[in-house]
Amino acid sequence: MCKEGENIMIRPLGDRIVIKVIEDTEQTSGGIFIPDSAKEKPQKGEVVAVGQGKLNDKNERQPMDVKVGDKILYAKYAGTDVKVDGVEYKILSVSDALAVIE
């Protein structure tokens, strides 16, 4: 499942999700922009695709905790970075998603 209007060529398997990382532009109160090299990696993203879910012992799919369009916080060193058509995405296990931002 992919976000409507987005046509990414990545279909996550099992309990994995694909997110587009949300970059926060940081600027001090004095108007100085903080360079990327001085910032911590962002830990916020928007879910653009979800897998079908993990199979349990009874060979049934477990429901996913997130859905396409959710904005999430994820673990600091989680996932694998991929670039498709010049856009950066991150593929991670749904268990690395820490919270949904509402």
N, CA, C and O atoms as CSV, one atom per row, in Angstrom:
chain,resi,resn,atom,element,x,y,z
A,1,MET,N,N,0.846,-1.178,0.000
A,1,MET,CA,C,0.000,0.000,0.000
A,1,MET,C,C,0.887,1.236,0.000
A,1,MET,O,O,1.810,1.348,0.807
A,2,CYS,N,N,0.605,2.154,-0.900
A,2,CYS,CA,C,1.372,3.390,-1.007
A,2,CYS,C,C,0.446,4.581,-0.839
A,2,CYS,O,O,-0.760,4.489,-1.067
A,3,LYS,N,N,1.027,5.692,-0.440
A,3,LYS,CA,C,0.268,6.922,-0.270
A,3,LYS,C,C,-0.280,7.364,-1.615
A,3,LYS,O,O,0.415,7.297,-2.629
A,4,GLU,N,N,-1.517,7.813,-1.622
A,4,GLU,CA,C,-2.139,8.265,-2.852
A,4,GLU,C,C,-1.362,9.449,-3.424
A,4,GLU,O,O,-0.997,10.368,-2.691
A,5,GLY,N,N,-1.113,9.427,-4.715
A,5,GLY,CA,C,-0.362,10.504,-5.349
A,5,GLY,C,C,1.134,10.237,-5.387
A,5,GLY,O,O,1.861,10.899,-6.127
A,6,GLU,N,N,1.600,9.284,-4.607
A,6,GLU,CA,C,3.016,8.907,-4.625
A,6,GLU,C,C,3.136,7.584,-5.330
A,6,GLU,O,O,2.350,6.666,-5.097
A,7,ASN,N,N,4.119,7.489,-6.187
A,7,ASN,CA,C,4.309,6.263,-6.936
A,7,ASN,C,C,5.735,5.793,-6.721
A,7,ASN,O,O,6.577,5.921,-7.610
A,8,ILE,N,N,6.008,5.247,-5.540
A,8,ILE,CA,C,7.353,4.760,-5.270
A,8,ILE,C,C,7.430,3.310,-5.701
A,8,ILE,O,O,6.427,2.595,-5.717
A,9,MET,N,N,8.617,2.891,-6.047
A,9,MET,CA,C,8.818,1.544,-6.570
A,9,MET,C,C,9.360,0.610,-5.488
A,9,MET,O,O,10.137,-0.296,-5.788
A,10,ILE,N,N,8.961,0.821,-4.248
A,10,ILE,CA,C,9.414,-0.021,-3.147
A,10,ILE,C,C,8.185,-0.634,-2.486
A,10,ILE,O,O,7.275,0.086,-2.073
A,11,ARG,N,N,8.155,-1.956,-2.384
A,11,ARG,CA,C,7.073,-2.644,-1.687
A,11,ARG,C,C,7.695,-3.377,-0.513
A,11,ARG,O,O,8.384,-4.379,-0.703
A,12,PRO,N,N,7.457,-2.882,0.713
A,12,PRO,CA,C,8.060,-3.529,1.872
A,12,PRO,C,C,7.465,-4.910,2.122
A,12,PRO,O,O,6.286,-5.147,1.862
A,13,LEU,N,N,8.288,-5.804,2.623
A,13,LEU,CA,C,7.870,-7.172,2.907
A,13,LEU,C,C,7.629,-7.366,4.399
A,13,LEU,O,O,8.229,-6.685,5.230
A,14,GLY,N,N,6.745,-8.304,4.726
A,14,GLY,CA,C,6.514,-8.668,6.120
A,14,GLY,C,C,6.097,-7.493,6.985
A,14,GLY,O,O,5.138,-6.787,6.676
A,15,ASP,N,N,6.833,-7.291,8.077
A,15,ASP,CA,C,6.480,-6.244,9.039
A,15,ASP,C,C,7.312,-4.980,8.838
A,15,ASP,O,O,7.568,-4.251,9.796
A,16,ARG,N,N,7.731,-4.716,7.617
A,16,ARG,CA,C,8.540,-3.528,7.344
A,16,ARG,C,C,7.687,-2.404,6.784
A,16,ARG,O,O,6.626,-2.630,6.202
A,17,ILE,N,N,8.184,-1.172,6.978
A,17,ILE,CA,C,7.523,0.016,6.456
A,17,ILE,C,C,8.550,0.867,5.721
A,17,ILE,O,O,9.749,0.783,5.991
A,18,VAL,N,N,8.072,1.682,4.797
A,18,VAL,CA,C,8.917,2.644,4.095
A,18,VAL,C,C,8.462,4.031,4.533
A,18,VAL,O,O,7.273,4.348,4.499
A,19,ILE,N,N,9.430,4.855,4.947
A,19,ILE,CA,C,9.096,6.212,5.366
A,19,ILE,C,C,9.914,7.216,4.571
A,19,ILE,O,O,11.016,6.931,4.104
A,20,LYS,N,N,9.335,8.400,4.437
A,20,LYS,CA,C,10.067,9.529,3.879
A,20,LYS,C,C,10.474,10.364,5.094
A,20,LYS,O,O,9.622,10.824,5.854
A,21,VAL,N,N,11.771,10.552,5.267
A,21,VAL,CA,C,12.291,11.273,6.428
A,21,VAL,C,C,11.865,12.736,6.348
A,21,VAL,O,O,11.981,13.364,5.295
A,22,ILE,N,N,11.375,13.275,7.458
A,22,ILE,CA,C,10.995,14.682,7.536
A,22,ILE,C,C,12.175,15.457,8.086
A,22,ILE,O,O,12.575,15.280,9.237
A,23,GLU,N,N,12.725,16.318,7.246
A,23,GLU,CA,C,13.869,17.140,7.640
A,23,GLU,C,C,13.368,18.412,8.300
A,23,GLU,O,O,12.552,19.132,7.724
A,24,ASP,N,N,13.842,18.690,9.480
A,24,ASP,CA,C,13.525,19.941,10.153
A,24,ASP,C,C,14.611,20.952,9.822
A,24,ASP,O,O,15.789,20.712,10.090
A,25,THR,N,N,14.219,22.086,9.239
A,25,THR,CA,C,15.212,23.123,8.991
A,25,THR,C,C,15.404,23.875,10.292
A,25,THR,O,O,14.456,24.420,10.858
A,26,GLU,N,N,16.626,23.898,10.753
A,26,GLU,CA,C,16.892,24.517,12.038
A,26,GLU,C,C,17.547,25.870,11.844
A,26,GLU,O,O,18.502,26.023,11.082
A,27,GLN,N,N,17.006,26.846,12.558
A,27,GLN,CA,C,17.511,28.206,12.499
A,27,GLN,C,C,17.488,28.759,13.922
A,27,GLN,O,O,16.522,28.567,14.661
A,28,THR,N,N,18.552,29.439,14.285
A,28,THR,CA,C,18.594,30.027,15.621
A,28,THR,C,C,17.683,31.243,15.669
A,28,THR,O,O,17.222,31.717,14.631
A,29,SER,N,N,17.421,31.752,16.876
A,29,SER,CA,C,16.568,32.929,17.014
A,29,SER,C,C,17.184,34.152,16.341
A,29,SER,O,O,16.473,35.100,16.008
A,30,GLY,N,N,18.503,34.138,16.139
A,30,GLY,CA,C,19.186,35.242,15.459
A,30,GLY,C,C,19.171,35.112,13.950
A,30,GLY,O,O,19.683,35.989,13.255
A,31,GLY,N,N,18.592,34.030,13.419
A,31,GLY,CA,C,18.473,33.870,11.983
A,31,GLY,C,C,19.580,33.055,11.349
A,31,GLY,O,O,19.652,32.977,10.123
A,32,ILE,N,N,20.451,32.441,12.148
A,32,ILE,CA,C,21.552,31.638,11.606
A,32,ILE,C,C,21.068,30.215,11.388
A,32,ILE,O,O,20.501,29.598,12.289
A,33,PHE,N,N,21.298,29.689,10.170
A,33,PHE,CA,C,20.930,28.314,9.870
A,33,PHE,C,C,22.014,27.378,10.373
A,33,PHE,O,O,23.205,27.642,10.212
A,34,ILE,N,N,21.583,26.273,10.989
A,34,ILE,CA,C,22.520,25.279,11.511
A,34,ILE,C,C,22.811,24.288,10.390
A,34,ILE,O,O,21.875,23.692,9.857
A,35,PRO,N,N,24.081,24.087,10.008
A,35,PRO,CA,C,24.399,23.170,8.905
A,35,PRO,C,C,24.086,21.724,9.266
A,35,PRO,O,O,24.054,21.348,10.437
A,36,ASP,N,N,23.851,20.907,8.207
A,36,ASP,CA,C,23.523,19.489,8.406
A,36,ASP,C,C,24.581,18.753,9.209
A,36,ASP,O,O,24.256,17.861,9.993
A,37,SER,N,N,25.848,19.116,9.024
A,37,SER,CA,C,26.926,18.423,9.713
A,37,SER,C,C,26.903,18.659,11.221
A,37,SER,O,O,27.500,17.892,11.976
A,38,ALA,N,N,26.226,19.704,11.664
A,38,ALA,CA,C,26.174,20.026,13.089
A,38,ALA,C,C,24.889,19.535,13.750
A,38,ALA,O,O,24.736,19.649,14.966
A,39,LYS,N,N,23.962,18.988,12.958
A,39,LYS,CA,C,22.689,18.540,13.502
A,39,LYS,C,C,22.696,17.035,13.707
A,39,LYS,O,O,23.456,16.308,13.068
A,40,GLU,N,N,21.837,16.583,14.608
A,40,GLU,CA,C,21.622,15.150,14.767
A,40,GLU,C,C,20.713,14.684,13.639
A,40,GLU,O,O,19.957,15.473,13.073
A,41,LYS,N,N,20.792,13.401,13.319
A,41,LYS,CA,C,19.930,12.854,12.278
A,41,LYS,C,C,18.470,12.962,12.727
A,41,LYS,O,O,18.161,12.758,13.901
A,42,PRO,N,N,17.575,13.283,11.788
A,42,PRO,CA,C,16.159,13.364,12.160
A,42,PRO,C,C,15.622,11.992,12.529
A,42,PRO,O,O,16.106,10.970,12.042
A,43,GLN,N,N,14.627,11.982,13.387
A,43,GLN,CA,C,14.016,10.727,13.808
A,43,GLN,C,C,12.511,10.785,13.606
A,43,GLN,O,O,11.742,10.148,14.327
A,44,LYS,N,N,12.104,11.573,12.597
A,44,LYS,CA,C,10.690,11.751,12.317
A,44,LYS,C,C,10.483,11.481,10.827
A,44,LYS,O,O,11.297,11.892,10.000
A,45,GLY,N,N,9.396,10.791,10.487
A,45,GLY,CA,C,9.132,10.503,9.094
A,45,GLY,C,C,7.662,10.244,8.841
A,45,GLY,O,O,6.871,10.055,9.764
A,46,GLU,N,N,7.317,10.239,7.548
A,46,GLU,CA,C,5.944,9.948,7.138
A,46,GLU,C,C,5.921,8.594,6.445
A,46,GLU,O,O,6.721,8.331,5.547
A,47,VAL,N,N,5.001,7.743,6.868
A,47,VAL,CA,C,4.880,6.404,6.302
A,47,VAL,C,C,4.299,6.520,4.892
A,47,VAL,O,O,3.222,7.084,4.698
A,48,VAL,N,N,5.033,5.974,3.902
A,48,VAL,CA,C,4.566,6.012,2.509
A,48,VAL,C,C,4.188,4.630,1.984
A,48,VAL,O,O,3.515,4.529,0.958
A,49,ALA,N,N,4.608,3.565,2.667
A,49,ALA,CA,C,4.224,2.208,2.271
A,49,ALA,C,C,4.380,1.282,3.473
A,49,ALA,O,O,5.276,1.463,4.297
A,50,VAL,N,N,3.493,0.287,3.562
A,50,VAL,CA,C,3.561,-0.693,4.651
A,50,VAL,C,C,3.484,-2.104,4.081
A,50,VAL,O,O,2.837,-2.344,3.061
A,51,GLY,N,N,4.157,-3.034,4.761
A,51,GLY,CA,C,4.092,-4.437,4.377
A,51,GLY,C,C,2.777,-5.047,4.831
A,51,GLY,O,O,1.930,-4.361,5.402
A,52,GLN,N,N,2.609,-6.339,4.574
A,52,GLN,CA,C,1.368,-7.022,4.925
A,52,GLN,C,C,1.295,-7.404,6.395
A,52,GLN,O,O,0.216,-7.720,6.896
A,53,GLY,N,N,2.404,-7.381,7.083
A,53,GLY,CA,C,2.428,-7.776,8.484
A,53,GLY,C,C,3.161,-9.093,8.651
A,53,GLY,O,O,3.317,-9.863,7.703
A,54,LYS,N,N,3.606,-9.337,9.868
A,54,LYS,CA,C,4.368,-10.545,10.190
A,54,LYS,C,C,3.417,-11.721,10.372
A,54,LYS,O,O,2.300,-11.556,10.861
A,55,LEU,N,N,3.866,-12.907,9.978
A,55,LEU,CA,C,3.073,-14.118,10.191
A,55,LEU,C,C,3.282,-14.626,11.611
A,55,LEU,O,O,4.414,-14.691,12.090
A,56,ASN,N,N,2.185,-14.990,12.288
A,56,ASN,CA,C,2.317,-15.553,13.627
A,56,ASN,C,C,2.401,-17.081,13.547
A,56,ASN,O,O,2.479,-17.640,12.453
A,57,ASP,N,N,2.386,-17.747,14.689
A,57,ASP,CA,C,2.521,-19.213,14.743
A,57,ASP,C,C,1.381,-19.951,14.041
A,57,ASP,O,O,1.559,-21.086,13.598
A,58,LYS,N,N,0.210,-19.312,13.939
A,58,LYS,CA,C,-0.949,-19.934,13.290
A,58,LYS,C,C,-0.996,-19.590,11.797
A,58,LYS,O,O,-2.000,-19.843,11.131
A,59,ASN,N,N,0.088,-19.014,11.276
A,59,ASN,CA,C,0.196,-18.619,9.873
A,59,ASN,C,C,-0.817,-17.536,9.498
A,59,ASN,O,O,-1.294,-17.482,8.364
A,60,GLU,N,N,-1.139,-16.669,10.476
A,60,GLU,CA,C,-2.046,-15.544,10.252
A,60,GLU,C,C,-1.227,-14.257,10.303
A,60,GLU,O,O,-0.248,-14.167,11.043
A,61,ARG,N,N,-1.626,-13.280,9.527
A,61,ARG,CA,C,-0.933,-11.982,9.515
A,61,ARG,C,C,-1.317,-11.168,10.746
A,61,ARG,O,O,-2.495,-11.044,11.083
A,62,GLN,N,N,-0.299,-10.614,11.413
A,62,GLN,CA,C,-0.553,-9.720,12.532
A,62,GLN,C,C,-0.835,-8.333,11.961
A,62,GLN,O,O,-0.169,-7.913,11.014
A,63,PRO,N,N,-1.807,-7.617,12.517
A,63,PRO,CA,C,-2.110,-6.282,11.994
A,63,PRO,C,C,-0.943,-5.318,12.245
A,63,PRO,O,O,-0.239,-5.428,13.249
A,64,MET,N,N,-0.755,-4.387,11.331
A,64,MET,CA,C,0.313,-3.389,11.459
A,64,MET,C,C,-0.167,-2.268,12.383
A,64,MET,O,O,-1.347,-1.917,12.394
A,65,ASP,N,N,0.769,-1.712,13.158
A,65,ASP,CA,C,0.442,-0.636,14.094
A,65,ASP,C,C,0.375,0.728,13.425
A,65,ASP,O,O,-0.165,1.671,14.003
A,66,VAL,N,N,0.913,0.848,12.217
A,66,VAL,CA,C,0.910,2.126,11.505
A,66,VAL,C,C,0.259,1.937,10.147
A,66,VAL,O,O,0.134,0.817,9.652
A,67,LYS,N,N,-0.156,3.055,9.551
A,67,LYS,CA,C,-0.757,3.015,8.222
A,67,LYS,C,C,-0.137,4.109,7.366
A,67,LYS,O,O,0.511,5.021,7.881
A,68,VAL,N,N,-0.337,4.015,6.075
A,68,VAL,CA,C,0.184,5.012,5.145
A,68,VAL,C,C,-0.369,6.387,5.527
A,68,VAL,O,O,-1.564,6.541,5.778
A,69,GLY,N,N,0.511,7.372,5.564
A,69,GLY,CA,C,0.119,8.734,5.927
A,69,GLY,C,C,0.442,9.103,7.359
A,69,GLY,O,O,0.483,10.288,7.692
A,70,ASP,N,N,0.674,8.104,8.230
A,70,ASP,CA,C,1.030,8.396,9.623
A,70,ASP,C,C,2.391,9.076,9.686
A,70,ASP,O,O,3.301,8.733,8.931
A,71,LYS,N,N,2.522,10.031,10.581
A,71,LYS,CA,C,3.826,10.624,10.879
A,71,LYS,C,C,4.312,9.948,12.156
A,71,LYS,O,O,3.592,9.894,13.153
A,72,ILE,N,N,5.545,9.432,12.119
A,72,ILE,CA,C,6.041,8.632,13.237
A,72,ILE,C,C,7.385,9.139,13.733
A,72,ILE,O,O,8.107,9.844,13.028
A,73,LEU,N,N,7.698,8.760,14.961
A,73,LEU,CA,C,9.039,8.888,15.512
A,73,LEU,C,C,9.629,7.492,15.484
A,73,LEU,O,O,8.943,6.520,15.801
A,74,TYR,N,N,10.903,7.384,15.106
A,74,TYR,CA,C,11.522,6.064,15.018
A,74,TYR,C,C,12.861,6.059,15.746
A,74,TYR,O,O,13.431,7.113,16.029
A,75,ALA,N,N,13.355,4.862,16.044
A,75,ALA,CA,C,14.601,4.689,16.783
A,75,ALA,C,C,15.768,5.338,16.027
A,75,ALA,O,O,15.798,5.343,14.796
A,76,LYS,N,N,16.706,5.872,16.770
A,76,LYS,CA,C,17.797,6.684,16.226
A,76,LYS,C,C,18.603,6.003,15.127
A,76,LYS,O,O,18.859,6.621,14.093
A,77,TYR,N,N,19.006,4.771,15.312
A,77,TYR,CA,C,19.864,4.095,14.337
A,77,TYR,C,C,19.123,3.026,13.546
A,77,TYR,O,O,19.740,2.097,13.026
A,78,ALA,N,N,17.814,3.153,13.454
A,78,ALA,CA,C,16.987,2.132,12.815
A,78,ALA,C,C,16.996,2.262,11.294
A,78,ALA,O,O,17.197,3.344,10.743
A,79,GLY,N,N,16.777,1.144,10.642
A,79,GLY,CA,C,16.474,1.137,9.229
A,79,GLY,C,C,17.642,1.204,8.276
A,79,GLY,O,O,18.803,1.311,8.671
A,80,THR,N,N,17.294,1.138,7.014
A,80,THR,CA,C,18.241,1.200,5.914
A,80,THR,C,C,17.844,2.346,4.998
A,80,THR,O,O,16.688,2.448,4.589
A,81,ASP,N,N,18.805,3.210,4.674
A,81,ASP,CA,C,18.542,4.337,3.791
A,81,ASP,C,C,18.610,3.880,2.344
A,81,ASP,O,O,19.532,3.164,1.953
A,82,VAL,N,N,17.618,4.301,1.543
A,82,VAL,CA,C,17.605,4.012,0.113
A,82,VAL,C,C,17.210,5.280,-0.643
A,82,VAL,O,O,16.502,6.135,-0.110
A,83,LYS,N,N,17.670,5.394,-1.883
A,83,LYS,CA,C,17.315,6.542,-2.709
A,83,LYS,C,C,16.663,6.011,-3.978
A,83,LYS,O,O,17.236,5.171,-4.673
A,84,VAL,N,N,15.459,6.503,-4.281
A,84,VAL,CA,C,14.717,6.101,-5.470
A,84,VAL,C,C,14.324,7.365,-6.220
A,84,VAL,O,O,13.645,8.232,-5.670
A,85,ASP,N,N,14.748,7.471,-7.470
A,85,ASP,CA,C,14.458,8.640,-8.299
A,85,ASP,C,C,14.834,9.946,-7.602
A,85,ASP,O,O,14.112,10.938,-7.698
A,86,GLY,N,N,15.957,9.940,-6.906
A,86,GLY,CA,C,16.458,11.145,-6.255
A,86,GLY,C,C,15.809,11.473,-4.920
A,86,GLY,O,O,16.166,12.473,-4.297
A,87,VAL,N,N,14.870,10.660,-4.469
A,87,VAL,CA,C,14.188,10.894,-3.190
A,87,VAL,C,C,14.700,9.876,-2.182
A,87,VAL,O,O,14.786,8.684,-2.477
A,88,GLU,N,N,15.042,10.357,-0.982
A,88,GLU,CA,C,15.563,9.468,0.048
A,88,GLU,C,C,14.440,8.908,0.913
A,88,GLU,O,O,13.569,9.636,1.389
A,89,TYR,N,N,14.490,7.602,1.098
A,89,TYR,CA,C,13.537,6.890,1.941
A,89,TYR,C,C,14.315,6.069,2.960
A,89,TYR,O,O,15.528,5.894,2.843
A,90,LYS,N,N,13.599,5.573,3.954
A,90,LYS,CA,C,14.188,4.687,4.946
A,90,LYS,C,C,13.243,3.498,5.083
A,90,LYS,O,O,12.031,3.664,5.215
A,91,ILE,N,N,13.821,2.290,5.050
A,91,ILE,CA,C,13.039,1.070,5.251
A,91,ILE,C,C,13.369,0.553,6.641
A,91,ILE,O,O,14.535,0.333,6.969
A,92,LEU,N,N,12.335,0.357,7.462
A,92,LEU,CA,C,12.576,-0.136,8.813
A,92,LEU,C,C,11.471,-1.071,9.252
A,92,LEU,O,O,10.381,-1.087,8.681
A,93,SER,N,N,11.767,-1.839,10.265
A,93,SER,CA,C,10.788,-2.743,10.845
A,93,SER,C,C,9.764,-1.911,11.623
A,93,SER,O,O,10.107,-0.886,12.212
A,94,VAL,N,N,8.537,-2.351,11.617
A,94,VAL,CA,C,7.495,-1.612,12.343
A,94,VAL,C,C,7.829,-1.549,13.845
A,94,VAL,O,O,7.376,-0.640,14.540
A,95,SER,N,N,8.614,-2.508,14.342
A,95,SER,CA,C,8.983,-2.481,15.765
A,95,SER,C,C,9.949,-1.326,16.076
A,95,SER,O,O,10.109,-0.965,17.242
A,96,ASP,N,N,10.600,-0.740,15.048
A,96,ASP,CA,C,11.464,0.418,15.256
A,96,ASP,C,C,10.683,1.729,15.294
A,96,ASP,O,O,11.243,2.771,15.633
A,97,ALA,N,N,9.407,1.689,14.954
A,97,ALA,CA,C,8.547,2.870,15.072
A,97,ALA,C,C,8.187,3.008,16.548
A,97,ALA,O,O,7.613,2.096,17.143
A,98,LEU,N,N,8.527,4.145,17.128
A,98,LEU,CA,C,8.338,4.340,18.562
A,98,LEU,C,C,6.978,4.949,18.905
A,98,LEU,O,O,6.388,4.615,19.932
A,99,ALA,N,N,6.479,5.847,18.040
A,99,ALA,CA,C,5.223,6.526,18.339
A,99,ALA,C,C,4.662,7.143,17.074
A,99,ALA,O,O,5.398,7.457,16.138
A,100,VAL,N,N,3.341,7.313,17.059
A,100,VAL,CA,C,2.653,8.031,15.977
A,100,VAL,C,C,2.409,9.447,16.474
A,100,VAL,O,O,1.913,9.642,17.584
A,101,ILE,N,N,2.756,10.436,15.656
A,101,ILE,CA,C,2.537,11.832,16.021
A,101,ILE,C,C,1.132,12.212,15.583
A,101,ILE,O,O,0.797,12.105,14.404
A,102,GLU,N,N,0.305,12.657,16.530
A,102,GLU,CA,C,-1.079,13.044,16.202
A,102,GLU,C,C,-1.309,14.517,16.375
A,102,GLU,O,O,-2.416,15.001,16.141
